[in-house]
Structure formats: structure tokens, C-alpha cells
């Protein structure tokens, strides 16, 4: 039985809305979702599992109609979906009254409920969020029928505020496959059997690395899934070590050369490390304006002449602070305290 597993599509999200490419990024979630539907049609997948947060917020009727149309393109595929913490079933949620096509099964219940797909020999157990947070593990201790049908758990969570669970407990549960959502990093948590789909496409610059969907097959001797990346956008961390002699223009030249070598779908989170001249700061905004640069973070230490500062401010707090820290064992924590403390005192 061939299936596709996705989660955290976040239709309606507006990442990087303050960037020149913001409007384009807004459309990536819809493009990626449409591509998955096309893949399900091409591969004749029998089941599409959507593990929560199909939408970034409460969906509008017109958006549900758009999604319903996409599902109508794959009548041979049974679609099972749940609401996550973002698109939870609020009191006035359009999810509550929307009518889906015959091949679509939306689990509205807020306790574990079973969808029996007799035509493909599958039972899917799942629940939807009725509020933004669920701090209990509602998936453990569920008994399942063992009569030759495949048993699948569809769940959204994995942190302390969103249905916390123990990997080991899920691993021991009597499911043939556990399809998870909520954590945006795609990963096989326990072999090919317990899988976190990750976000279909990155929702913010915090979602670094590749994103996409899982496709696999359930057979009597087990399950096999593979990850398929979708390259509409990918955030990449770029660490650049600088020294006190580097200039903003020199950094820009280096960064531009790095960007030229990268695929057009990659956006960079630039992290500056090392030391910098405290009297000639790097112009972070100039770097952030470069094409394909999503974020610039300065983690450099200013290059101070501590001896001069100690002599100049020997009768003041700054001088005594430097002298006190220099007497301590010079490990990494003390060095950071020295840099940050001097920077703060000089600012005062």
C-alpha cells in the first residue's frame, strides 16, 4: 500500500514579508502542496496523510474550497487529515461545517478516533486540536484491532505544550506506521516506522535545511519510507569568521561570491564570528540588503586593548572589572564575561 505523509504545510503563512522576495515566499506553501497532490496522482498513492497545520491559521471557506479542489484531482487516493495547533478547531472554525469530497476524511474529534478505510485495508487513528495547546499525551495507551488491517497513528505534537510524547512509547505502540507533525525538521525518529514529516516548506528562517515530504509503502513485513525534498526555498546557515582588519566592503565581496555559487532557491542566514574593530563596526544592514541574504547576526567579539582600558579607567568600575576578571582562570566563560562586561560598561 503506497502512501504519502506530509505535515505543517502552513497555507497562508507570509514568511520574509519585509524582504523583496516576500510575495514569492507567500506562494511557496501552495505550490509545494499542489506538487504533492500531483505526485500522489502520478504515483497512484492509495493514501495521503496530513499530520496537522495544513493552514497557518484558521482557514477561510475559499481556502478550504481551493484545498478541496486539489483533493478532487486524486479521487483514487484516500486523504486523512487532522487540525493542528495553528489551524485548530476554534468555535467558529470553517473546518466544523465544511463538506469534503468522498475521498477525504477529516478527523474532527478531540480524542483519539478511528477512521476505517476498508477499501485499502487501513485504519487511521488520530485527533484534532480544539485549542492552541494540548499539554497531555493523548496518544498513549490506545488499543488497536489486529485483524490483518494496517494500523496508522496520525498525530501532531512533540513538545511540552503540544501533545508531548515519548519516542520509546510510540516505538512500542502497536502501529504499523506513526505519521507525526508539528516539529518542522523532517526526521525518521524510529527507523522507518515513526516519522516526523517536518514542514513541507520552511515557514521562517529558523527552519534551516531541506524540507519536503515522505513517501513509502506498507507491506506485511514492515514499512519503508523515503524523503523527497521540494526546493522552492531553503534557508542555509553561513558562518563567516572575521578579524579586526576586515571591512564591510570586503565582507560584502566574499558574501556575493558565496551567493553566486548557490542555487537560486537558497536564502542565507549569515553568522559573523571572530573579532572586530570596536572603533569601526561592520555595517550589518549593508550585508542584510544583499540578494538572497535573509538574516545577518553579529556574534563577533570587539577587539579591545584591555591594558589601555585598565590604565585609563583604573579608578573606576571598568578598570576594576577588567583587573578582577584577568585574575580568574581564563576559560571561555570568563573571556565572554570580559568582552560583554567591558562592552556594556563602555556603553554606559
SVG drawing of the C-alpha trace seen along z (x, -y; Angstrom):
<svg xmlns="http://www.w3.org/2000/svg" viewBox="-22 -57 70 68">
<polyline fill="none" stroke="black" stroke-width="0.4" points="0.0,0.0 1.7,-3.2 1.2,-6.4 2.4,-10.0 2.9,-11.7 3.1,-15.5 2.5,-18.0 2.9,-21.7 2.1,-23.0 1.1,-26.3 -1.0,-27.6 -1.5,-31.3 1.9,-31.9 3.8,-35.0 7.5,-34.4 10.0,-37.1 7.2,-39.7 9.7,-42.5 12.1,-41.2 12.0,-41.8 11.1,-38.1 8.3,-38.1 5.4,-37.9 7.1,-35.0 7.6,-33.2 3.9,-33.6 3.1,-31.4 5.6,-28.6 3.4,-26.6 0.6,-26.5 3.0,-25.5 4.5,-22.7 1.1,-21.4 0.0,-21.3 3.1,-19.4 2.4,-16.8 -1.1,-16.3 0.4,-15.9 2.9,-13.4 0.1,-11.4 -1.7,-11.3 1.3,-10.2 2.4,-7.5 -1.2,-6.3 -0.8,-6.6 -3.6,-5.0 -3.3,-7.2 -2.3,-10.8 -1.7,-11.5 -1.7,-15.2 -0.5,-15.4 -1.8,-18.9 -1.3,-22.6 -2.4,-22.3 -3.1,-26.0 -1.1,-28.7 -4.2,-29.9 -8.0,-29.4 -8.8,-28.7 -11.3,-30.7 -14.1,-29.0 -12.5,-30.0 -9.2,-28.4 -10.9,-25.2 -12.6,-25.1 -9.2,-25.5 -7.8,-22.6 -10.9,-20.5 -10.4,-21.0 -6.8,-19.7 -8.1,-16.6 -10.6,-16.1 -7.7,-15.7 -6.8,-12.5 -10.1,-10.5 -8.1,-7.3 -6.3,-8.5 -7.9,-8.4 -7.0,-11.6 -6.9,-11.7 -6.2,-14.9 -6.3,-16.5 -6.2,-20.0 -3.0,-21.1 -2.3,-23.9 -2.2,-26.6 -5.4,-25.6 -7.2,-24.2 -10.9,-23.7 -12.0,-27.1 -15.6,-27.7 -16.2,-29.4 -13.8,-27.4 -14.9,-26.8 -13.5,-23.3 -16.5,-22.4 -19.1,-22.8 -17.2,-22.3 -18.2,-19.4 -15.3,-17.4 -15.3,-15.0 -15.9,-11.3 -12.2,-10.5 -11.4,-13.0 -11.7,-12.1 -11.2,-14.9 -10.9,-13.8 -12.8,-16.4 -12.8,-14.5 -10.5,-15.8 -9.9,-12.4 -8.4,-9.5 -10.8,-8.4 -10.5,-5.7 -11.2,-6.1 -11.7,-2.6 -10.6,-2.6 -11.9,0.8 -11.2,0.4 -7.4,0.3 -7.2,2.3 -6.1,-0.6 -7.3,-2.1 -6.1,-5.6 -6.2,-6.7 -6.0,-10.4 -7.4,-13.6 -7.6,-17.3 -6.7,-20.2 -9.7,-22.1 -7.4,-24.7 -3.9,-26.1 -2.2,-23.9 -2.6,-20.3 -0.3,-19.6 -1.3,-15.9 -0.1,-12.9 -3.4,-11.8 -1.9,-9.1 -0.5,-6.6 -2.4,-3.5 -4.7,-3.3 -5.8,0.3 -6.0,1.2 -7.6,4.0 -5.2,6.6 -7.0,8.4 -4.8,8.0 -5.5,4.3 -2.7,1.8 -2.9,-0.5 -1.6,-4.0 -1.4,-6.8 -1.8,-10.4 -0.7,-12.9 0.5,-16.5 2.9,-17.4 6.2,-16.7 7.0,-19.5 5.8,-20.3 2.9,-22.5 1.8,-20.4 0.9,-16.8 4.2,-15.7 5.1,-12.1 8.0,-9.7 9.7,-8.3 10.1,-5.0 6.4,-4.8 5.5,-5.4 8.0,-2.8 6.3,-0.2 2.8,-1.1 1.1,1.4 1.0,-0.8 2.4,0.2 3.3,-3.4 3.2,-6.6 2.8,-9.8 3.8,-12.9 3.7,-16.6 4.5,-19.9 8.3,-19.8 9.5,-21.4 12.6,-19.4 11.9,-16.2 13.3,-13.1 12.9,-9.4 12.6,-9.1 12.5,-5.3 13.5,-3.5 11.0,-3.9 8.1,-3.3 7.9,-6.6 8.4,-9.6 8.2,-13.4 7.3,-14.9 8.7,-18.3 7.3,-21.4 6.6,-20.9 8.5,-24.2 10.2,-26.4 7.9,-28.7 10.6,-31.0 14.4,-31.4 14.6,-29.2 13.6,-26.3 17.0,-25.6 17.9,-22.7 15.8,-20.7 12.0,-20.3 9.6,-18.2 7.5,-15.0 7.8,-11.3 6.5,-8.6 6.6,-4.9 4.9,-1.5 3.3,0.6 3.7,4.3 3.1,7.2 6.8,7.5 7.1,3.8 7.2,0.3 9.8,-1.6 9.7,-5.4 11.9,-7.8 12.2,-11.6 11.6,-13.7 12.8,-17.4 11.0,-20.2 13.2,-23.1 11.1,-26.2 13.1,-27.7 15.9,-26.5 17.5,-28.5 21.2,-27.9 23.4,-29.0 26.6,-30.5 29.3,-31.1 31.9,-33.7 34.9,-34.2 36.2,-37.8 39.1,-39.6 39.7,-43.2 41.1,-44.2 38.1,-43.2 35.9,-45.9 32.3,-45.9 33.1,-46.1 35.5,-43.1 32.8,-41.1 30.3,-42.0 32.6,-40.8 33.1,-37.5 29.4,-37.0 28.5,-37.9 30.9,-35.2 29.3,-32.6 25.9,-33.5 26.9,-33.2 27.8,-29.6 24.5,-28.7 21.2,-27.6 18.6,-30.4 16.2,-28.8 18.7,-29.1 18.5,-32.0 21.3,-32.7 21.4,-33.2 24.8,-34.9 26.6,-34.4 29.6,-36.6 32.1,-35.2 35.7,-36.1 36.8,-39.6 36.1,-43.1 37.5,-46.6 35.4,-48.2 36.0,-51.7 34.9,-50.6 31.8,-48.4 30.7,-46.2 27.6,-47.6 25.2,-44.8 22.4,-46.5 24.5,-46.7 25.1,-43.0 21.4,-42.2 20.4,-44.1 22.4,-41.7 20.3,-39.4 19.4,-36.1 20.5,-37.2 17.6,-36.6 19.4,-37.5 22.7,-38.7 23.8,-38.0 26.8,-39.6 28.5,-37.1 31.9,-38.8 33.9,-40.0 35.1,-43.6 38.9,-43.8 39.7,-45.8 43.1,-46.8 42.4,-45.7 45.7,-47.1 45.0,-50.6 41.4,-50.5 42.6,-49.2 45.0,-52.1 42.6,-54.7 39.8,-53.6 41.9,-52.2 40.0,-54.3 36.6,-53.5 34.4,-50.4 35.6,-49.5 39.2,-49.3 38.5,-47.2 36.2,-44.9 39.0,-44.1 41.5,-43.6 39.2,-41.2 38.4,-39.1 42.0,-38.9 42.8,-37.2 40.4,-34.4 41.2,-31.2 40.9,-32.2 38.2,-29.7 35.6,-30.5 33.0,-31.8 35.4,-34.2 36.5,-35.5 32.9,-36.1 32.2,-37.9 35.2,-40.1 34.1,-41.1 30.4,-41.6 31.1,-43.3 33.5,-45.8 31.2,-46.5 28.3,-47.2 30.3,-49.4 31.7,-51.4 28.2,-51.9 27.2,-53.4"/>
</svg>
